[in-house]
Structure formats: C-alpha cells, structure tokens
Amino acid sequence: MKKIGVITTGGDAPGMNATIRSVVRSAIYNNIEVIGIYDGFKGLYEKKFEKLTSRSVSGIINQGGTILKTKRFYEFKNKEIREICYKNLVQENIEGLVTIGGDGSAKGAYALYSEFSFPVVHIPASIDNDVYGTDYTIGFDTAVNTAIDAIDKIRDTATSHERTFIIEVMGRDSGNLALEVGIVCGAEIVIIPEIDFNIENIVEEIKQEEKKGKNSCIIVLAEGAGKAEELAKILSDKLPEREIRYAILGYIQRGGRPTYLTRKLATIFGSKAVEFLLENKYGYMVGIKGEEIVGIPLIDVVSRKKEPNISYLDIIRKMAI
C-alpha cells in the first residue's frame, strides 16, 4: 500500500487532530503517502484532497477540533453518491482509507467497505462514547472533564444560594456522558434517554434530600431525555418553595484541549489503524478493551448498540444520602 486517505466525519470531538497526526506520521514512517480529505464525506464527494506531510500535522496534538474540518452530508445515504465517492478515491490512486468519527461515521465507513470492497479502517471519536465494541472513544474523557469543570463551578452557586440546578449535557441518544459526569461530580439525580423518568419520583427525591438537610441539588440531564428549561419549569411549579435554575453546557463539551487520556488513545488508535491497513485487515474499527488495543469488525459496530452502565444510577443514589 503506497497511498492512503484520512478523513474526519460527523460531529467533531477533542482529539481528532491528535488522531490525524498519528495516522499521518505512522503512514509516512512506513513510506506511505497520505491524502487529507477535507469536510468529511462531503469533501470526499467534491474531491477536496490535499497531500499531508509530517510538517502538516506539527503542533496540533494539543488542539481541539479537526484541521480537516467536518460537515454533515446526509446525501451520503444514497448509494449513487457513495459510488461517486468510491470512484474519487480510485481516481486519486488512494488504496486505503482511515475514517475518524462516531457511530454514523462507522456506518459510512462500512458502506464503502461492504459495497465496493474498499480497504477501510475506522477510528472511534465521539464525546458520547456510544460506539459499540470499544470501552472508550477519542474525545469522551475530554468532554467529561469539561462538563465536570463547569458543574463544579455551578455547585458553588447552588450551595451558596441553596438552589436546585438542572445541568443539561450532550447525549441525544445515549446517556453515557451524563452517567459518567453525574457519578464523578456528585450529582444527586441523573436522567438519561435509555430510562423513562417519572417527574413525581424526582419531586419526591428532592423532598427527601431536603429532609436529610440537603438544601441544594444537582440534576444532570442528558439532552435526549428532555430539555432543562422545561424540566425547570415543571419542578418550579411543583416545588414553589425551592429555587430551581438550569444551565445548558452545549457545545463547550465538544471543544477544548484534549486531555492526557484522549491524546494517548488518539495516538495509539491512529498508529494501529495504519498497521491494520498494512496487514490487510480491512473493514475493522480500532478499539480498546481493558488495556488491550483490539480490532472490531465494522459489521458488529454498525449492527449492535452500546448500552450505558445502568448500575451507575444505583451508585449515584447511594452517594446522594
């Protein structure tokens, strides 16, 4: 293999740049030319290609975002569009592709591999940590730490004013981020999309907390489970004696300097992805299980769902006494 492409797709995540750097330098070390594809699958369709050198990725290991940019490209769902993308790779003499992104990106990578037998290796990068087959995705640790930092500051105000704060974090379809944030920031209540919540139970929990002498409360809410503003209004109506406030962390969770763990995973995953291509191990995703770096067949990644660790909710309840 003499020439490969690298692409970042879907939502951005801290550590994507560190991953690009690792892929580029690992490939060059093995005398492989690297083509950067800009703007995700949209750029692949529009042939936004540029040769990357070792100097192209200097000084980016500590930067958030992605130097290759990323755009949503819903047209990629059409096979005719995917076929044009495949032909563009062939015309550019690109012999293998490393995709960097979340579960949607994994599906796109699998489509190129399964429909056109094109050599693809996927690297999971997502702040939601919702990609099947790997314990952690690139960017998740950074997003958790960003949310913790914000919530720690909010708790100062919640305690000082004896308020209940609802903190809305990202997680449209997955509660992994909310659970991890909730357990390490000492939240009293965590609400995730995988489990239906009863508003009366939440009201009762807050009342019980007050009876124990706790006059402030932190509720972590995954965005897919509800809206913080709406929940704050409902709780204010049911608990008129309590001060209910809310904060939406939003896109700050996607940005920022990647943490130690994010940079480490990005560097190891990127290097391993190039190894997979050199070993003719196509149609796989790089992942981590325990301390072991593993390859997960993309068919498993795209056909199975990663479930959150619901047992964390029980631990959160115990810690809230």
N, C-alpha and C positions, 0 to 999 in steps of 0.2 A: 504494500500500500504506500503510495507516494504522495497522495494529496487528500486531505480531509477538510470538512467544513465544521464550523461550530456556530451554534445559534442559541439565543435565549428567547423563550416564548412565554406567553401568558402573563400573569401578574409578576411584577418584579419582587425580588427578595434579597435581603442583605447577603453578601457572599457570592453573588453571581459573578462579580468581577474577579474575585479570587479564583473562582472555578474556571473562568475563561483563561486567566493567566496560567493556571496549572495545565489545562488542555494544550494551550499553545506551546508552552515550554517543554512539556513532555513529548509532544509530537516532533518539535524541532530537534530535540535531543536524539530522536530516532530517525532523523533525516527525512521527516515528513513535512511537506508544505501545508500551511494552514490558511484557509479562507474564512474570514469572518463574514457572517451573513447578518445584515442589519434589519431591524424592525420585525423580527420574528418570522413566522411563516409568510407574512405579507411581503417581507423583503425577499424571501426565497422565491415567491411568485413573480416579483418585479425585478429579480436578479440584482439585488443590492449587495454585491460582493466586493470584498477588499482583502488583499493579501495581508496577513498579520505576521509580524516578526517578533522576536524576543523583546525588542525595544517598544513595540506597540503596546505591550502589557506591563511596562515598567511603572511602578508607583501606584498600582490600582488594587493591591491586595487589601488595603485598608479602606477602600471606598465603597459606599453603598451604591445601589442601583446597578446598571449594566451599561458598559461603554458601547455595546452592540445595539442598545435600545430594544424595546419590545412593544408590539402593538397587537391589539385584539384583531383577529382576522377570521370572522365567522364563516367566510366563504370557503375556508379550508375544509369544511364539512362536505363539500361537493367533490366527488371523485374526479371530475373533469379538471378542477383546479389543482387537486393533488397530483394528477398526471403531468400537468404543466410544470409543477414544482420539481417532480422527479426528472423530467426532461432537462430542466435547467441545471440540475446537479450533474447529469451526464454530459451535457454540452460543455460544462466548465471543467470536465475531467475530474470531478470530485468523486473519490472512490469510497468514502465513508463519511458519516455524519454523527456528530455529538450534539444532542439536544439537551438543553438545560431549562427545567421548568417544573410545574406541578403535575397534577393528575390529568388535566386536559392536554398538556403538552405531551405526556406519556402516550395518550391516545393518538395524537398526531404522529408521533414517532413510530408507534406500532403500525399505523396505517401505511406509512412509507415502506416499512419493512415487509409487512404481510402482503401488500398488494403488488409491490414492484421488486420484491426480494433485494431491496437496497440495504446495504450494511449500516445499521443504526445502533447506537448505544445511548441510553438516556441517563441523565443525572438528575435526581430529585432535588428541586429547590422550591421551597414553599414555606411561608410563615405559618401555615395551618397544620403542618406535619400530618397531612391526611393522605399521603401516598402509601398504598399497600406495599408491604414487603421490606420496608426499612424502619428501623427504630426511630431514626431522626432524618429530617430533611435539612438541606442547607438553608439557613435563614431563620429557622424556628427558634433556636437559642437566643439569637439577637432580638427577635420580636418579643419573646418572653421577658427578656431583661429590660427592654424599652418600656413595656407595659408595667413591670414591677416598679421601675423608677418613677413613673407617673403616679401610680397608685399609692406608693409610699408617701408622696407629697400630698396627695388628696387626703390620705388618712390623717395627716397632721391637722388639716382643717376640720375633718369630720369629728375628730376627738375634741378639738378646741371648742367647737360650736355644738357638740352633741347632736350631730346630724346623721341621717342615713344617706349614703351615697350609692347610686347605681352607676357602675362603670361599664360602658359598652365597649367590648373589644371585637376584633375581627373574628370571623368564623361563620361564613354564610351557611355552609352545610356541615361543618364539623365543630365539635366542642373541645378539641384537643388543646387549643391555645387557651381558652377560658379555664379549663380544668387545671392546666399547668400553672397559669397565673394565679388562680384562686388559691391553690394549695400552698404556694410559696409566699403570697403576700398576706396571708391570714384572713382571707375573706370569710365572712360568716355564711354567705349563701352564694352558690354558683348555679347559673341557669344555662343549659345547653340545648341545642336543637334536637338531639337524639332522645331526649326525655321530656314528655309533656309536663308542664308545671301547673300547679293549682294556686291561684292567687290567694285563696283563703289560707292555704298552708303557709305561704310566705308571710302573710299578715300575722298569723299565729306565731311563727318563728320569731318575728321581730318583737312581738309582745313578750314572749318567753325570755328573749335576750334581755329585755328591759327589766323583767322581774329578777334576773340574776345580777342586776346592777350595771349592765352594759347599755350605755346611752348613745353609743354610736355604732354604726353598722356599715359594712362594705358588702355590696352585692355585685358580683361580676356576671355580666350578661353577654353571651355570645350573640352577635348581631342576627344570626339566623334564627334565634329563639324568640326574638321580639325587639322592640325599639325602646331604648332607655327613656325617652321623653314620654312615651305612652305609659310605660310602667310607673314612672314617677308620678304621673297624674292620678293613676288608679290608686296607688298607695297613699298619696296625699289625701284623697277623698275618704279612704278607709281608716286612715290614721291621722286625723286632723291636728292632733296634738304634737305630732312629730314633724321635724323639718326634713323634707325629702329633697335631695338635689341629685343631679345626674351629670355625667361627663362622657363624651364620646371620644375615644382615643383616635379612631380613624386611621388616616394614612401615615401618621408618625410611626406606626408599627412596622411599616414597610421600609423605612429609611434608616439612616444612621450607620456608623462604623460597625462592621461585623465583629462579633465577639471572638474570643480565642477558639471556642468550640466550632463556631461557624467557619472560621478561616481554616481550621485543621481539617474538617470534613471536606471543605471545598477543594483543598489542595490534594488530599488523598483520593477523593472521588474523581477529580479531573485526571490525575495520573492513571488511575485504574481504568477509566473509560478508554484511554488511548491503548492501554495494554490489551483490553478486550478486542479492540479493532485489529490489533496486530496478531492476536491469537485466533482470528476469525470467529470470535464469539459475538455474533450479531443477534439483534433482537432481544437484548438484555438491558436491565437497569442496574446501575451500581447502587448498593445499599450497605447498611451496617446492621448487624445483628449481634448484640452484646459488644464484644471488642473485635469481632471479625468482619472484614470487608467482604461482601458477597455479591454474587450476580443473581438477579431475579428475572426470570423470563417475563418479557413485556406482556405476554398473553395473560399471565397471572395478575400483573399490576393493573391492567385495564379491565379485567373481568371480576375483580374482587374488591371489597371495600374495607378500609382500615377502620376498625371500631375504637372509640375512645375508651380509656380505662375508667369505667364507671365506678370502680371501687374507690377512686379518689374522692367521690362525693361523700362516702361514709367517713373517710379520714377528715375531710373538711368539717363535717358535722361534729365529730369528736373534738376537734381543735377549737370549735366555737363555744364550748361550755364556759 
